């Protein structure tokens, strides 16, 4: 009999997760019981086999000559109840028994035994006799496959039951199959009702409306009583597997968004941890048990929901279709976008709840996705998370995953992935922390001071008041400042490790501008030990000539942020950075590079306003002249920002009014093409550009130019208004920006003059007689006659 193949599939891990614990325990017990019964049965059969072989070897068999022939019926009755089946014996044992039977005789029989020969014959019958009693088969007879049936037990013992396996007639089966196919074809010949497109659309709208009502009913029931209706979450989540191809895509999208909103509403404001075995064993109140069941069900359904979203995104990324083929690959992209939106919403809304790190691991790699829409969704979600994360747990998790992603992909990621670091709140929190540390803390009176200055009743009231104030202070300090500082330090370390790794190993990577921009923002938080090495690296990058003007501007800004913070203690002259910025200014214009003026304004603020004592007069004069020239060929918002910077320079350095006089000061001629600000003789020129800027079309540029021509006074008739004088240059650059195709201040609308028509003044220009002729000609009816263009040709031919 051929062994039957086991077609039972091993259950998947997800199916095991859905199965209850009691069901799994029952399955395990049944499996163990089957194994034990099979082992017990096998041991019994082996025991019988060993006893039969031992009996055949130890006892000397009786001679075959004295065996009396009996009838067949009597032989079957004398068979032993526990006869050994033939298929349980080995060939070696059977051969040994046959040899012993051939050698047996009257002489070899044991005569020392006093018991008769035929005593207890039923129990000690020879195995060879039993084998001989079995009916033989002819060799020519074909072997038939038997099916073992349940045995029958009677007084004589157990009677095995078998039957022959029926041989299928292939031809007959084929005929039956063809008959069934013909019947099915006859049955299918009835035409199905054909629906028009309008009927199909109406049917689809009806189905969709039914699904929407069902989703709304389930959602409202869950939101009204989450504790009692937590099981309906499973019913709603099951609709994510909608199989109707007409409405499957829309229904799945609606269910995804509905579940996302439900979880945002019913999730508690704390993280749910799994119960220990001791906690499960202890008896609790009904309310506590109900709360535990709700929390357990909520966490499990939230987990399954996140798994469904993850699987949807993976199927779309791998271009993988399900077996049911309900949704096409094109529709899978829309499903994946909705899944990403839901994950982004949960990332921002539930940073405290379970599986938040799993959501981070899903979202961060999608920031580098080829689809622009999905990557932008993930960028915005991470930015929001950074901005609202006050403590720093979620920010630390995201920064760790981003650092691993950049390193794992060998720096082949989009620059926007690193630009997300610019939205970290570390700088703000550190500044707030310093202010809190500097503020004097409130001191409580000692016991001696109370005894000396207060009465007994006053001391009693003072004690109660101090106790209340201590409790309020503890309530306000919900999170430890040390823990916050530790998290921020760890986050910054990972950010700087990522930046330095790129500076060291991937200097030609497109990530370099984002790295330099990040260093410029967080440079004041870098350890002083790294300043020398970092400045050398930045200068080598600029000197290599492989950077674009924007990247070089970021290098300069990073260097001056380092030197303006903790770098004041270092004795470093950044003259090379001044020279490079002076050289780079003329690469900016009113076109594509206009937005980079903002970086230039930040550099100028760090180079002159914060380091005024280290800047020479020649350097300041050269920058003032070149900036005034630059203001002529940029957009109005850039001109306003540059002129505001020039105002700061004229007020910071007192001898800047030299450029307002046309008489030269000293020897030499101004060399505008020279790239060295110290040696270009800027004191021998004048700011003639201000006269041109006074005629600028933008009114704010005109105001700044007129203000600078009179020497940038702080008060008097030539002074600026408060809103312009107290606003930094970078803010003015953004305020007057023209990105939205708007003009600030708005242009006043001019009402067009109404022109007089000629018909109103016609009588005053025409004589009376001519006017009569015109009126008569207009009043005549026009008769249309056929035109004959060949008339003059006919006349000439006749003549």
MIDRENSE-420545 format. One record per residue (C-alpha): x, y, z; residue in one letter. Coordinates in steps of 0.25 Angstrom, whole numbers. Example, Ala and Ser with C-alpha at 12.3 -4.5 7.8 and 13.67 -1.06 7.14 Angstrom:
% residues 2
       X       Y       Z   resn
      49     -18      31      A
      55      -4      29      S
This chain:
% residues 799
       X       Y       Z   resn
       0       0       0      X
       6      13      -4      X
       8      23       7      X
      -2      34       7      X
       5      48       5      X
       2      58      16      X
      -4      70      10      X
      -7      78      23      X
       0      91      22      X
       8      97      34      X
       0     109      39      X
       6     123      37      X
      11     132      49      X
       0     142      46      X
     -11     131      47      X
      -5     126      60      X
      -5     140      65      X
     -20     140      62      X
     -23     127      69      X
     -27     128      84      X
     -18     122      95      X
     -28     111      99      X
     -29     106      85      X
     -14     105      83      X
     -14      97      97      X
     -25      88      92      X
     -17      85      79      X
      -4      82      86      X
     -11      73      96      X
     -18      65      85      X
      -5      64      77      X
       2      59      90      X
      -9      49      92      X
      -8      43      78      X
       7      42      79      X
       6      34      92      X
      -5      25      87      X
       3      22      75      X
      16      19      83      X
       8      10      93      X
       2       2      81      X
      16       1      75      X
      22      -4      88      X
      11     -15      90      X
      14     -20      76      X
      29     -21      78      X
      26     -28      91      X
      18     -39      84      X
      28     -40      74      X
      40     -42      84      X
      31     -53      92      X
      29     -61      79      X
      43     -61      75      X
      48     -64      89      X
      38     -76      90      X
      43     -81      76      X
      57     -81      80      X
      57     -86      95      X
      47     -97      93      X
      50    -110      84      X
      38    -112      75      X
      30    -124      74      X
      33    -134      62      X
      24    -131      50      X
      21    -145      47      X
      12    -147      59      X
       3    -135      56      X
     -11    -140      53      X
     -18    -136      41      X
     -31    -129      45      X
     -42    -122      38      X
     -41    -108      34      X
     -52    -103      43      X
     -45    -109      55      X
     -32    -103      51      X
     -38     -89      51      X
     -44     -91      65      X
     -31     -95      71      X
     -23     -83      66      X
     -17     -75      77      X
     -25     -62      81      X
     -12     -54      81      X
      -6     -60      68      X
       6     -52      63      X
       3     -46      50      X
      12     -49      38      X
      15     -35      34      X
      21     -33      48      X
      32     -43      47      X
      45     -41      41      X
      51     -50      30      X
      62     -55      39      X
      53     -60      50      X
      44     -67      40      X
      56     -74      33      X
      61     -78      47      X
      48     -85      50      X
      47     -92      37      X
      61     -98      40      X
      57    -102      54      X
      45    -109      49      X
      52    -117      38      X
      62    -122      49      X
      51    -126      59      X
      49    -141      62      X
      45    -150      72      X
      60    -152      77      X
      62    -137      79      X
      49    -135      87      X
      52    -132     101      X
      48    -145     109      X
      52    -139     123      X
      39    -132     124      X
      28    -140     131      X
      16    -132     125      X
       9    -138     113      X
      11    -134      99      X
      -2    -128      96      X
      -4    -120     109      X
      -7    -106     107      X
      -7    -107      92      X
     -15     -94      90      X
      -5     -86      97      X
       8     -92      92      X
       5     -95      78      X
      17     -95      69      X
      19     -83      60      X
      22     -91      48      X
       9     -98      49      X
       1     -85      49      X
       9     -81      37      X
       6     -94      30      X
      -9     -92      33      X
     -10     -79      26      X
     -16     -80      12      X
      -5     -79       0      X
      -7     -70     -12      X
      -3     -73     -26      X
       8     -66     -32      X
       1     -63     -45      X
     -11     -57     -37      X
      -9     -41     -37      X
      -7     -35     -24      X
     -19     -27     -20      X
     -18     -15     -11      X
     -26     -17       2      X
     -33      -7      11      X
     -32     -10      26      X
     -46      -8      33      X
     -50      -8      47      X
     -48     -22      53      X
     -60     -30      59      X
     -58     -36      73      X
     -66     -49      77      X
     -64     -60      88      X
     -53     -66      80      X
     -45     -53      79      X
     -42     -41      69      X
     -45     -44      55      X
     -39     -34      45      X
     -47     -29      34      X
     -41     -25      20      X
     -47     -22       7      X
     -41     -20      -7      X
     -39      -6     -12      X
     -48      -4     -24      X
     -41      -2     -37      X
     -46      11     -44      X
     -50       9     -59      X
     -43      21     -65      X
     -52      21     -78      X
     -64      20     -70      X
     -60      32     -61      X
     -57      40     -74      X
     -70      37     -79      X
     -77      41     -66      X
     -68      54     -66      X
     -72      58     -81      X
     -87      55     -77      X
     -86      64     -65      X
     -79      75     -74      X
     -90      74     -84      X
    -101      75     -73      X
     -93      88     -68      X
     -93      94     -81      X
    -107      91     -83      X
    -110      98     -70      X
    -101     110     -73      X
    -108     112     -87      X
    -118     120     -80      X
    -113     135     -82      X
    -110     143     -70      X
    -117     157     -69      X
    -108     167     -76      X
    -107     180     -69      X
    -105     193     -76      X
     -94     203     -71      X
    -104     212     -64      X
    -110     200     -56      X
     -96     195     -53      X
     -92     209     -47      X
    -105     209     -39      X
    -103     196     -33      X
     -88     200     -30      X
     -94     213     -23      X
    -104     204     -15      X
     -93     195     -10      X
     -84     206      -7      X
     -94     213       1      X
     -97     200       9      X
     -83     199      12      X
     -82     213      17      X
     -94     212      26      X
     -88     199      32      X
     -74     206      34      X
     -81     218      41      X
     -90     210      50      X
     -78     201      55      X
     -69     214      57      X
     -80     221      64      X
     -83     209      73      X
     -68     208      77      X
     -66     223      79      X
     -79     223      88      X
     -74     212      97      X
     -60     207      95      X
     -60     198     107      X
     -72     190     103      X
     -70     190      88      X
     -56     187      86      X
     -59     174      79      X
     -65     182      68      X
     -51     187      64      X
     -49     173      59      X
     -61     174      50      X
     -57     187      45      X
     -43     183      42      X
     -48     170      35      X
     -54     180      24      X
     -40     183      20      X
     -41     170      13      X
     -53     174       4      X
     -54     164      -7      X
     -64     171     -16      X
     -56     176     -28      X
     -66     187     -31      X
     -64     194     -17      X
     -52     188     -11      X
     -42     199     -13      X
     -51     210      -8      X
     -56     202       4      X
     -42     198       8      X
     -38     213       8      X
     -50     217      16      X
     -47     206      26      X
     -32     210      27      X
     -36     225      30      X
     -47     221      39      X
     -39     212      48      X
     -28     223      48      X
     -38     233      54      X
     -43     223      64      X
     -30     219      69      X
     -26     234      71      X
     -39     236      79      X
     -39     224      88      X
     -24     221      91      X
     -21     225     105      X
     -10     235     108      X
       0     225     114      X
       7     213     108      X
       0     199     111      X
      10     189     116      X
       8     173     116      X
       3     167     129      X
      13     158     137      X
       9     144     141      X
       7     148     155      X
      -2     159     151      X
     -10     150     143      X
     -12     140     154      X
     -16     150     165      X
     -31     153     167      X
     -35     167     164      X
     -48     175     163      X
     -58     174     152      X
     -55     189     147      X
     -40     186     147      X
     -42     173     140      X
     -51     180     130      X
     -40     191     128      X
     -30     180     126      X
     -38     173     115      X
     -40     186     108      X
     -25     190     108      X
     -21     176     103      X
     -32     176      92      X
     -28     190      88      X
     -13     187      87      X
     -15     174      79      X
     -25     181      69      X
     -15     193      68      X
      -4     183      65      X
     -12     175      54      X
     -16     189      48      X
      -2     193      47      X
       2     180      41      X
      -9     181      30      X
      -4     195      26      X
      11     190      26      X
       6     178      17      X
      -1     188       7      X
      12     196       6      X
      20     184       4      X
      11     178      -7      X
      11     191     -15      X
      27     192     -13      X
      29     178     -18      X
      18     179     -29      X
      12     167     -23      X
      -3     163     -26      X
     -11     154     -17      X
     -17     141     -22      X
     -31     147     -21      X
     -27     158     -31      X
     -38     167     -26      X
     -29     180     -27      X
     -20     183     -39      X
      -6     188     -38      X
     -10     202     -42      X
     -20     203     -31      X
     -10     198     -21      X
      -2     211     -22      X
     -14     218     -17      X
     -16     208      -5      X
      -1     210      -2      X
      -2     225      -1      X
     -14     224       8      X
      -7     214      17      X
       5     224      17      X
      -4     235      21      X
     -10     227      32      X
       4     223      38      X
       9     238      37      X
      -4     242      45      X
      -1     232      56      X
      13     235      56      X
      10     250      60      X
      -3     247      68      X
       2     235      77      X
      17     237      80      X
      14     231      94      X
       7     219      90      X
      11     205      87      X
      18     201      74      X
      23     215      72      X
      37     211      69      X
      31     201      58      X
      24     212      51      X
      37     220      51      X
      44     208      45      X
      34     208      34      X
      33     223      31      X
      48     227      31      X
      52     218      19      X
      40     224      11      X
      46     238      12      X
      56     233       1      X
      45     227      -7      X
      44     230     -22      X
      30     234     -21      X
      30     249     -18      X
      17     250     -12      X
      20     238      -2      X
      34     244       2      X
      28     258       4      X
      17     252      13      X
      28     245      21      X
      36     258      22      X
      25     266      27      X
      21     256      38      X
      35     255      43      X
      37     270      43      X
      24     271      51      X
      29     261      61      X
      42     268      63      X
      35     281      66      X
      25     276      76      X
      34     266      83      X
      38     274      96      X
      45     263     103      X
      53     256      92      X
      49     241      93      X
      43     241      79      X
      53     250      73      X
      64     241      78      X
      58     229      71      X
      56     236      58      X
      70     241      58      X
      76     227      61      X
      68     221      49      X
      72     232      39      X
      87     230      43      X
      86     215      41      X
      79     217      28      X
      89     227      23      X
     101     218      27      X
      94     205      22      X
      91     211       8      X
     105     216       7      X
     101     231       7      X
      92     228      -6      X
      80     236       0      X
      73     248      -3      X
      78     261       3      X
      64     264       9      X
      66     252      18      X
      78     260      26      X
      71     273      25      X
      60     268      34      X
      71     269      45      X
      69     285      44      X
      56     284      50      X
      61     278      63      X
      57     286      76      X
      70     284      83      X
      74     298      82      X
      62     304      87      X
      61     294      99      X
      76     297     102      X
      73     312     103      X
      61     310     111      X
      69     301     121      X
      80     312     122      X
      70     322     126      X
      64     314     136      X
      77     311     142      X
      81     325     143      X
      68     329     149      X
      69     330     165      X
      62     319     172      X
      52     322     183      X
      58     319     197      X
      50     314     208      X
      52     319     222      X
      60     311     232      X
      55     307     246      X
      63     317     253      X
      59     328     244      X
      44     324     247      X
      46     324     262      X
      53     338     261      X
      43     345     252      X
      30     338     253      X
      19     335     263      X
      14     321     266      X
       2     323     257      X
      10     329     246      X
      20     318     247      X
       8     308     245      X
       3     315     233      X
      16     317     227      X
      19     302     228      X
       6     299     221      X
       9     309     210      X
      23     303     208      X
      18     289     207      X
       7     293     196      X
      18     301     188      X
      27     289     188      X
      16     280     183      X
      13     290     172      X
      28     290     168      X
      28     275     167      X
      15     275     159      X
      21     285     149      X
      34     278     148      X
      27     266     141      X
      40     262     134      X
      54     262     140      X
      63     273     134      X
      75     263     135      X
      67     253     127      X
      64     263     116      X
      78     268     115      X
      83     254     114      X
      74     251     103      X
      77     263      95      X
      92     260      97      X
      91     246      91      X
      83     251      80      X
      93     262      76      X
     104     252      77      X
      97     243      67      X
      95     255      58      X
     109     260      58      X
     114     246      56      X
     106     245      43      X
     111     259      39      X
     126     256      42      X
     125     242      35      X
     120     249      22      X
     131     260      23      X
     141     249      24      X
     137     238      14      X
     127     245       4      X
     132     259       2      X
     127     258     -13      X
     113     253      -8      X
     100     262     -11      X
      98     261       4      X
     109     271       6      X
     101     284       6      X
      91     278      16      X
     103     274      25      X
     109     288      24      X
      95     294      27      X
      93     285      39      X
     107     289      44      X
     104     304      42      X
      91     302      51      X
      97     293      62      X
     112     298      62      X
     110     305      75      X
     107     292      82      X
     120     285      77      X
     130     282      87      X
     142     291      86      X
     152     280      84      X
     147     278      70      X
     148     293      66      X
     162     293      60      X
     160     280      52      X
     146     285      47      X
     151     298      42      X
     163     292      35      X
     153     282      28      X
     144     294      24      X
     155     302      18      X
     161     290      10      X
     147     288       4      X
     146     303       0      X
     161     303      -5      X
     158     290     -13      X
     149     297     -23      X
     140     286     -24      X
     128     292     -17      X
     117     301     -23      X
     115     315     -18      X
     103     311      -9      X
     112     300      -2      X
     123     309       0      X
     114     319       6      X
     109     308      16      X
     124     305      19      X
     126     320      23      X
     114     321      31      X
     118     308      39      X
     132     314      41      X
     126     327      47      X
     116     320      55      X
     127     312      62      X
     136     325      64      X
     124     333      69      X
     120     323      80      X
     130     316      89      X
     141     319      78      X
     143     333      84      X
     154     327      93      X
     162     322      81      X
     172     330      74      X
     168     328      60      X
     168     339      49      X
     157     335      38      X
     163     344      28      X
     162     333      17      X
     147     332      19      X
     145     347      18      X
     152     347       5      X
     144     335      -1      X
     131     342       3      X
     136     355      -4      X
     139     347     -16      X
     126     340     -16      X
     117     352     -15      X
     116     355     -30      X
     112     341     -34      X
      98     345     -28      X
      88     351     -37      X
      73     353     -39      X
      70     340     -45      X
      72     326     -39      X
      82     330     -28      X
      73     341     -22      X
      69     332     -11      X
      83     330      -6      X
      84     344      -2      X
      78     340      11      X
      90     331      14      X
      99     343      11      X
      92     352      20      X
      93     342      31      X
     108     341      28      X
     110     356      28      X
     103     357      42      X
     112     347      48      X
     125     353      41      X
     122     368      45      X
     112     370      55      X
     116     359      65      X
     131     361      62      X
     132     376      61      X
     145     377      69      X
     153     367      60      X
     149     374      47      X
     158     385      41      X
     153     398      34      X
     158     394      20      X
     151     381      21      X
     138     388      25      X
     139     398      14      X
     141     388       3      X
     129     380       7      X
     120     392       8      X
     124     396      -6      X
     122     383     -12      X
     109     380      -5      X
     104     394     -11      X
     108     389     -25      X
     101     376     -23      X
      88     383     -18      X
      86     388     -33      X
      84     375     -40      X
      76     366     -30      X
      61     366     -27      X
      55     376     -18      X
      54     367      -5      X
      69     365      -7      X
      72     379      -9      X
      64     383       4      X
      72     372      12      X
      86     377       6      X
      83     392       9      X
      79     388      23      X
      92     381      25      X
      99     394      20      X
      92     402      30      X
      97     393      41      X
     111     394      35      X
     110     410      35      X
     105     410      49      X
     115     400      55      X
     128     405      48      X
     128     421      50      X
     137     424      38      X
     128     418      27      X
     123     432      23      X
     136     433      15      X
     129     427       4      X
     118     438       4      X
     129     448      -1      X
     135     448     -15      X
     148     453     -10      X
     159     442     -10      X
     165     439       4      X
     180     435       2      X
     188     429      -9      X
     183     418     -19      X
     172     415     -28      X
     160     407     -25      X
     161     393     -31      X
     147     387     -32      X
     152     374     -39      X
     162     370     -28      X
     157     359     -19      X
     165     364      -7      X
     156     373       2      X
     168     378      10      X
     176     383      -3      X
     165     388     -13      X
     166     403      -8      X
     151     404      -5      X
     154     417       3      X
     156     424     -11      X
     143     422     -17      X
     128     427     -14      X
     115     420     -12      X
     109     425     -26      X
      99     413     -26      X
      91     420     -15      X
      86     431     -25      X
      82     420     -35      X
      74     412     -24      X
      67     425     -20      X
      60     424     -34      X
      57     409     -31      X
      42     405     -34      X
      41     399     -20      X
      37     409     -10      X
      44     402       2      X
      57     402      -6      X
      56     417      -9      X
      54     419       6      X
      66     411      10      X
      75     418      -1      X
      70     432       3      X
      73     428      18      X
      87     424      15      X
      91     436       6      X
      89     445      18      X
      98     436      27      X
      88     426      33      X
      83     435      45      X
      76     429      56      X
      67     441      58      X
      62     453      50      X
      56     455      37      X
      65     445      30      X
      62     434      40      X
      55     421      36      X
      42     417      43      X
      42     407      54      X
      37     395      47      X
      48     396      37      X
      59     401      46      X
      57     390      57      X
      55     378      48      X
      67     370      44      X
      72     368      30      X
      68     354      29      X
      54     356      33      X
      52     368      23      X
      58     359      12      X
      46     349      16      X
      36     360      18      X
      38     366       4      X
      39     353      -3      X
      32     351     -17      X
      30     336     -17      X
      15     337     -16      X
      15     347     -28      X
      11     358     -19      X
      16     372     -17      X
      19     377      -3      X
      14     388      -1      X
       2     385     -11      X
       1     394     -23      X
     -10     404     -23      X
     -21     401     -33      X
     -22     413     -44      X
     -37     415     -49      X
     -36     417     -64      X
     -42     430     -70      X
     -54     429     -78      X
     -52     433     -92      X
     -62     441    -100      X
     -68     434    -112      X
     -68     440    -126      X
     -83     439    -127      X
     -85     449    -116      X
     -76     460    -123      X
     -79     457    -137      X
     -89     469    -139      X
     -79     479    -134      X
     -69     475    -145      X
     -78     473    -157      X
     -86     484    -165      X
    -101     484    -166      X
    -102     480    -181      X
     -92     469    -179      X
     -99     464    -167      X
    -113     464    -175      X
    -106     456    -186      X
    -100     446    -176      X
    -114     444    -170      X
    -121     442    -183      X
    -110     432    -188      X
    -112     424    -175      X
    -127     424    -175      X
    -127     418    -189      X
    -130     403    -191      X
    -118     395    -197      X
    -122     387    -209      X
    -112     375    -211      X
    -109     373    -226      X
    -101     362    -232      X
     -87     366    -234      X
     -81     364    -248      X
     -66     365    -248      X
     -64     362    -263      X
     -73     374    -267      X
     -62     383    -272      X
     -55     371    -280      X
     -68     368    -287      X
     -70     383    -291      X
     -56     384    -296      X
     -58     371    -305      X
     -71     376    -311      X
     -64     390    -315      X
